Amino acid sequence: MAGLPAGGSAQGLMYLDPGSGSILLQLALAALLGVAVIARAFWSKIKAFFARLAGRSGKEPGDGK
């Protein structure tokens, strides 16, 4: 009972720090950039995987690979 405000209202527990939005934005941007870097590093494997799903060999003639 000591944690509740005297009026019994829970509004005091719903405080959101002004810096929380900035931290959440940074977290979302870092996650997106992390996925982009990983996708870039494994792009040829990702492309070959989807090519196999589509029924192609994964290597185009004249692709140079």
Sequence and secondary structure as in RCSB ss.txt:
>XXXX:A:sequence
MAGLPAGGSAQGLMYLDPGSGSILLQLALAALLGVAVIARAFWSKIKAFFARLAGRSGKEPGDGK
>XXXX:A:secstr
 TTS TT   GGGG   TTHHHHHHHHHHHHHHHHHHHHHHTHHHHHHHHHHHHTS S  TTS  
